[in-house]
Structure formats: structure tokens, C-alpha cells
């Protein structure tokens, strides 16, 4: 397995990692690896969700191409509804 050295870790983060490691019965190394895995899973899941939404928006835009409603048509519909 590869090694990784991390510098300039904020004391509060280090304390949180130590506490999490103690609660879960892991070593600090195991806790850091699990925390990184979890964080990356969240980022990847969120990225996939965003990409799905963008694809859906693009498909909707494509399906609506050529469909335009003018301001006058909107006003006429509004006024017709009020009559």
C-alpha cells in the first residue's frame, strides 16, 4: 500500500479524528483512511446527482427548442383569464 504524509492539519481536525478513532476502535491511520473514503463517496455521489440534473435540464431545453411565448401573448392570456 502507498503512504501519504499530510502537513498543516488544523488542531481541531486532528482532535476530531482522534476522538472518532477512539469511538470506533480504529487507529488514527485507519480513521483517516475511512474518513477520506467517506468524504470521496459523498463528493462522487453529489457530482453524479448534479450531472444527472444538468442532463435532465439539457434534455428539457432541447425538447422546448423553438417554443417561444412573447410578452404580448403572456399579457393576452393573463387579461383573458381576468375577464
Secondary structure, DSSP 4 states (H G I P E B T S, - for coil): ----------HHHHHHHHHHHHHHT--HHHHHHHHHHHHHHHHHHHHHHHHHHHHHHHHHHHHTTT----HHHHHHHHHHHH-
